[in-house]
Amino acid sequence: MKNFLGLVAATALAVSFWQPGFAQEFKWTMGSQVGATHIGTQMLEDYADRVKERSNGRIEIKVVAIGSMGFNRVDALRMMKDRVMESMHIYPYMMARDEPMLTMFVPHGGLFNKEDNLKIGDLQFEIATEIYEKWDLVAVAQTGFGLDPDTVMGVVTRDPIGSLDDLKSIKLRHGEPIGLAAWKKLGISAQGGPPFSELYVALRTGVVDGTTLSAQYIKSTSLYEVTCCFSEIMNITIAAPNVITVHKDEWAKVPADLQKVLRDVGSEIYEESLAGWRLGKAENAAFEFLKSKGMQVLPPFPSEDRIKIANALIEVWLERCSNLGQDTRNTCNRIASLIQQ
């Protein structure tokens, strides 16, 4: 298996033709941490199309799923540090290995009232911008999870599950460290594996009995074929500062009018993502699709269970913030103060 530096060298050759070649003509490769067919990658492709049109072809962006290049999701910041590409769309929750400070944002499920997303979004983006500065990256624009993102997370399982007590009897997979620690606090034995690429087979064979996912993701990965049921357990934190970043020196080459195009298109897509989040059309369509395939969409977990989940997530999150130092804990307290009821 190639080591990381070997992948960097091979990839640099593959994308070298995307380097800017003429004055005021910019060709960037932009990395996507999610798969080629994921709604997040599709959103970036839409961003690239709009930027090209608004700039009259002066900016051309090639969106590449980094997994297709042999990299893992967690490699995004290292790829930027090693100049593999000019731009990267970064999901902060995936970056704990290389930048622990990106774990200071409210985790999925930490907001019991989904409207609290609107209270914390601007502050979390401001903090993210400061963190990326340390990596010599400019935060060009905040984005959503897609133009019409999911709003709720559920447990998708091989057998019907309807409460926290039910979860204690199954093998549950959860992909985020804060979530794993929160489940442990609640007496649930969750595990971080298998890798997502192996999840379909793991569910089919009973290596795990369930996982936490959203409706559109279940649909796009065909997990409805190897599970029976979906039960809503938490709200997705749409205010997570998912950010399009670019190297500072690359950004400095771009004239002010084109910088404005890049930022304006990002803001436009973010607002559209919020509108889609409010309406939930794609999410509702995904649920109808899942039901048409025989999946049972069960009632949400009881309110008292969901409050326990949200409180456990916030407790673990604040503990992680404290472990990063008092300044970080103070920043997390600023965020928490906006959502306390």
C-alpha positions as CSV (number, residue, x, y, z in Angstrom):
1,M,0.0,0.0,0.0
2,K,1.4,3.4,-0.9
3,N,2.4,5.7,2.0
4,F,0.9,9.2,2.3
5,L,3.9,10.9,0.7
6,G,3.8,8.5,-2.2
7,L,0.1,9.3,-2.8
8,V,0.9,13.0,-2.6
9,A,3.6,12.7,-5.3
10,A,1.4,10.6,-7.6
11,T,-1.5,12.9,-7.2
12,A,0.5,16.0,-7.7
13,L,1.5,14.7,-11.1
14,A,-2.1,13.8,-11.9
15,V,-3.4,17.3,-11.1
16,S,-0.5,19.5,-12.2
17,F,-2.2,20.6,-15.4
18,W,-4.7,22.5,-13.2
19,Q,-2.1,25.0,-12.1
20,P,-2.9,28.6,-13.1
21,G,-1.3,29.3,-16.5
22,F,-2.3,32.7,-17.6
23,A,-2.8,36.1,-16.0
24,Q,-6.2,36.5,-14.5
25,E,-7.1,32.9,-15.5
26,F,-7.5,30.5,-12.6
27,K,-7.8,26.7,-12.7
28,W,-8.1,25.0,-9.4
29,T,-8.7,21.5,-8.2
30,M,-11.0,21.3,-5.2
31,G,-11.1,18.3,-3.0
32,S,-14.3,16.8,-1.6
33,Q,-14.0,14.6,1.5
34,V,-17.2,12.7,0.6
35,G,-17.9,10.3,-2.3
36,A,-18.4,11.3,-5.9
37,T,-22.2,10.8,-5.8
38,H,-22.7,12.3,-2.3
39,I,-24.9,15.4,-2.1
40,G,-22.0,17.3,-0.7
41,T,-19.9,16.7,-3.8
42,Q,-22.8,17.5,-6.0
43,M,-23.2,20.8,-4.2
44,L,-19.5,21.6,-4.9
45,E,-19.9,20.8,-8.6
46,D,-22.8,23.2,-8.6
47,Y,-20.6,25.8,-6.9
48,A,-17.9,25.3,-9.6
49,D,-20.5,25.6,-12.4
50,R,-21.8,28.9,-11.0
51,V,-18.4,30.3,-10.4
52,K,-17.4,29.6,-14.0
53,E,-20.5,31.2,-15.3
54,R,-20.4,34.3,-13.1
55,S,-16.7,34.8,-13.8
56,N,-17.2,34.4,-17.6
57,G,-14.9,31.4,-17.6
58,R,-12.0,33.2,-15.8
59,I,-12.2,30.7,-12.9
60,E,-12.5,27.0,-13.5
61,I,-12.7,24.5,-10.7
62,K,-12.4,20.7,-11.0
63,V,-14.1,18.9,-8.0
64,V,-12.4,15.7,-7.1
65,A,-13.6,13.2,-4.4
66,I,-10.3,12.6,-2.5
67,G,-11.3,8.9,-1.9
68,S,-11.0,8.3,-5.6
69,M,-7.4,9.4,-5.4
70,G,-6.5,7.0,-2.7
71,F,-6.8,9.3,0.3
72,N,-9.0,9.1,3.4
73,R,-11.4,11.7,4.6
74,V,-9.1,12.6,7.5
75,D,-6.3,13.4,5.1
76,A,-7.8,16.7,3.9
77,L,-5.6,19.1,5.9
78,R,-2.4,17.1,5.2
79,M,-3.3,17.2,1.5
80,M,-3.5,21.0,1.6
81,K,-0.3,21.3,3.6
82,D,1.5,19.2,1.0
83,R,0.0,21.3,-1.9
84,V,-1.8,18.4,-3.5
85,M,-4.5,20.8,-4.7
86,E,-5.4,24.4,-4.5
87,S,-8.7,24.1,-2.7
88,M,-10.5,21.8,-0.2
89,H,-14.0,21.6,1.1
90,I,-13.6,20.6,4.8
91,Y,-16.1,19.0,7.2
92,P,-14.6,19.9,10.6
93,Y,-15.8,16.8,12.4
94,M,-13.6,14.7,10.2
95,M,-10.4,16.5,11.1
96,A,-9.8,15.7,14.8
97,R,-6.6,13.7,14.0
98,D,-4.7,16.7,12.6
99,E,-6.6,19.7,14.1
100,P,-8.2,18.9,17.4
101,M,-9.5,22.5,17.6
102,L,-12.0,21.7,14.9
103,T,-13.9,19.5,17.4
104,M,-15.0,22.6,19.3
105,F,-18.2,22.9,17.3
106,V,-21.6,21.6,18.5
107,P,-21.8,17.9,17.5
108,H,-24.7,16.4,15.6
109,G,-27.5,15.7,18.1
110,G,-26.3,18.4,20.5
111,L,-29.1,20.8,19.5
112,F,-32.4,19.5,20.8
113,N,-34.2,22.4,19.1
114,K,-33.1,22.5,15.4
115,E,-33.8,26.2,15.2
116,D,-30.8,26.7,17.5
117,N,-28.7,26.1,14.4
118,L,-29.5,29.7,13.4
119,K,-28.2,31.1,16.6
120,I,-24.7,29.6,16.4
121,G,-23.9,29.5,12.7
122,D,-22.1,32.8,12.3
123,L,-20.0,32.4,15.5
124,Q,-18.9,28.9,14.5
125,F,-17.9,30.0,11.1
126,E,-15.9,32.9,12.6
127,I,-14.0,30.5,14.8
128,A,-13.4,28.1,11.9
129,T,-11.9,30.9,9.9
130,E,-9.4,31.6,12.6
131,I,-8.4,28.0,12.9
132,Y,-7.8,27.6,9.1
133,E,-5.6,30.7,9.3
134,K,-3.1,28.6,11.2
135,W,-2.9,26.3,8.3
136,D,-2.3,29.2,5.9
137,L,-5.8,28.7,4.4
138,V,-8.4,31.2,3.6
139,A,-12.0,30.3,4.4
140,V,-13.6,31.4,1.2
141,A,-17.2,30.4,2.0
142,Q,-19.3,28.4,4.4
143,T,-21.6,25.8,2.8
144,G,-24.3,23.5,3.9
145,F,-24.3,19.7,3.7
146,G,-25.9,20.0,0.2
147,L,-28.4,22.2,-1.5
148,D,-31.3,20.3,0.2
149,P,-29.7,18.6,3.2
150,D,-31.2,16.2,5.8
151,T,-32.4,17.7,9.1
152,V,-32.5,14.6,11.3
153,M,-30.3,11.7,12.2
154,G,-31.7,8.3,13.0
155,V,-30.7,4.7,13.8
156,V,-31.1,2.4,10.9
157,T,-31.2,-1.2,12.1
158,R,-31.8,-4.8,11.2
159,D,-34.6,-5.1,13.7
160,P,-37.1,-2.5,15.0
161,I,-35.6,-0.1,17.7
162,G,-37.6,2.5,19.5
163,S,-35.8,3.6,22.6
164,L,-32.4,4.0,24.4
165,D,-33.2,0.7,26.3
166,D,-33.6,-1.1,22.9
167,L,-30.2,0.2,21.8
168,K,-28.5,-1.5,24.7
169,S,-29.3,-4.8,23.2
170,I,-27.7,-4.3,19.8
171,K,-24.2,-3.8,18.2
172,L,-24.3,-0.2,17.1
173,R,-21.9,1.6,14.8
174,H,-21.3,5.4,15.2
175,G,-18.8,7.3,13.1
176,E,-17.8,10.3,15.3
177,P,-15.6,10.1,18.5
178,I,-17.8,12.5,20.5
179,G,-20.9,10.5,19.7
180,L,-19.2,7.3,20.7
181,A,-18.3,8.8,24.1
182,A,-21.8,10.0,24.5
183,W,-23.3,6.6,23.8
184,K,-20.9,5.2,26.4
185,K,-22.2,7.7,29.0
186,L,-25.7,6.5,28.2
187,G,-24.7,2.8,28.8
188,I,-24.8,1.9,25.1
189,S,-21.9,-0.2,23.7
190,A,-21.3,1.5,20.4
191,Q,-18.2,1.0,18.1
192,G,-16.4,3.1,15.6
193,G,-16.0,0.5,12.9
194,P,-16.2,-1.1,10.5
195,P,-15.2,1.5,7.9
196,F,-18.1,3.1,6.0
197,S,-17.1,1.3,2.8
198,E,-17.7,-2.0,4.6
199,L,-20.9,-1.1,6.4
200,Y,-23.3,-2.6,3.8
201,V,-21.7,-6.0,4.2
202,A,-21.4,-5.6,8.0
203,L,-25.1,-5.0,8.3
204,R,-26.0,-7.8,5.9
205,T,-23.9,-10.3,7.8
206,G,-24.7,-9.1,11.3
207,V,-21.3,-7.8,12.2
208,V,-23.2,-4.8,13.4
209,D,-27.0,-4.5,13.9
210,G,-27.4,-0.8,13.2
211,T,-25.8,2.6,12.6
212,T,-26.6,6.3,12.8
213,L,-27.4,7.9,9.5
214,S,-29.7,10.3,7.7
215,A,-32.4,9.4,5.1
216,Q,-30.6,10.6,2.0
217,Y,-27.5,8.8,2.9
218,I,-29.4,5.6,3.6
219,K,-30.9,6.0,0.1
220,S,-27.7,6.8,-1.7
221,T,-25.8,3.8,-0.1
222,S,-28.6,1.3,-0.5
223,L,-28.5,0.4,3.2
224,Y,-32.3,-0.1,3.0
225,E,-31.5,-3.4,1.3
226,V,-29.9,-4.8,4.5
227,T,-31.9,-3.1,7.2
228,C,-35.6,-2.9,8.2
229,C,-36.1,0.3,10.1
230,F,-35.3,3.9,10.7
231,S,-36.0,5.7,14.0
232,E,-35.3,9.4,14.4
233,I,-33.0,10.2,17.4
234,M,-31.4,13.6,16.9
235,N,-31.2,16.8,14.9
236,I,-28.3,17.3,12.5
237,T,-26.2,20.4,13.2
238,I,-26.5,22.2,9.9
239,A,-24.5,25.1,11.6
240,A,-21.4,23.0,11.4
241,P,-18.9,25.2,9.6
242,N,-18.3,23.2,6.4
243,V,-16.0,25.5,4.6
244,I,-14.4,25.9,1.1
245,T,-10.8,26.7,1.8
246,V,-7.9,27.8,-0.5
247,H,-4.2,28.4,0.0
248,K,-3.5,32.0,1.0
249,D,-1.0,32.5,-1.8
250,E,-3.4,31.2,-4.4
251,W,-6.1,33.5,-3.0
252,A,-3.8,36.5,-3.1
253,K,-3.4,35.9,-6.9
254,V,-7.1,36.4,-7.4
255,P,-8.3,39.9,-8.2
256,A,-10.9,41.5,-6.0
257,D,-13.8,41.1,-8.5
258,L,-13.2,37.4,-8.8
259,Q,-12.7,37.0,-5.0
260,K,-16.2,38.5,-4.7
261,V,-17.6,36.0,-7.2
262,L,-16.2,33.1,-5.2
263,R,-17.6,34.4,-1.9
264,D,-20.9,35.5,-3.3
265,V,-21.6,32.1,-4.9
266,G,-20.7,30.4,-1.6
267,S,-23.1,32.7,0.3
268,E,-25.8,32.0,-2.2
269,I,-25.4,28.3,-1.9
270,Y,-25.4,28.5,1.9
271,E,-28.6,30.4,1.9
272,E,-30.2,27.9,-0.5
273,S,-29.0,25.1,1.7
274,L,-30.7,26.8,4.7
275,A,-33.9,27.1,2.6
276,G,-33.7,23.4,1.7
277,W,-33.1,22.5,5.3
278,R,-36.2,24.4,6.4
279,L,-38.4,22.7,3.9
280,G,-36.9,19.3,3.9
281,K,-38.1,18.4,0.4
282,A,-35.3,16.1,-0.5
283,E,-35.3,14.5,2.9
284,N,-39.1,13.9,2.7
285,A,-38.6,12.4,-0.8
286,A,-35.9,10.1,0.6
287,F,-38.2,8.9,3.3
288,E,-40.9,8.1,0.8
289,F,-38.3,6.3,-1.3
290,L,-37.2,4.2,1.7
291,K,-40.8,3.3,2.5
292,S,-41.4,2.3,-1.1
293,K,-38.5,-0.1,-0.7
294,G,-40.1,-1.7,2.3
295,M,-38.3,0.1,5.1
296,Q,-40.3,1.0,8.2
297,V,-40.0,4.6,9.2
298,L,-40.8,4.3,12.9
299,P,-41.8,7.0,15.4
300,P,-39.0,9.1,16.8
301,F,-37.4,8.1,20.1
302,P,-39.4,9.4,23.1
303,S,-38.7,13.0,23.9
304,E,-37.1,12.1,27.2
305,D,-34.6,9.8,25.4
306,R,-33.7,12.4,22.9
307,I,-33.1,15.0,25.6
308,K,-30.8,12.5,27.3
309,I,-28.9,12.0,24.0
310,A,-28.5,15.7,23.4
311,N,-27.4,16.4,27.0
312,A,-24.8,13.5,26.8
313,L,-23.4,14.9,23.6
314,I,-23.1,18.4,25.0
315,E,-21.4,17.1,28.1
316,V,-18.8,15.1,26.1
317,W,-18.3,18.1,23.8
318,L,-17.6,20.5,26.7
319,E,-15.2,17.9,28.3
320,R,-13.3,17.7,25.0
321,C,-13.2,21.5,24.9
322,S,-11.7,21.6,28.4
323,N,-9.1,19.1,27.4
324,L,-7.9,21.5,24.7
325,G,-7.3,24.3,27.3
326,Q,-9.1,27.0,29.1
327,D,-9.2,29.3,26.0
328,T,-10.9,26.6,24.0
329,R,-13.4,25.9,26.8
330,N,-14.2,29.6,27.0
331,T,-14.9,29.6,23.2
332,C,-17.1,26.6,23.6
333,N,-18.9,28.2,26.5
334,R,-19.6,31.2,24.2
335,I,-21.3,28.9,21.7
336,A,-23.2,27.0,24.4
337,S,-24.5,30.2,25.8
338,L,-26.4,30.9,22.6
339,I,-28.3,27.6,22.8
340,Q,-29.1,27.3,26.5
341,Q,-32.8,27.5,27.1
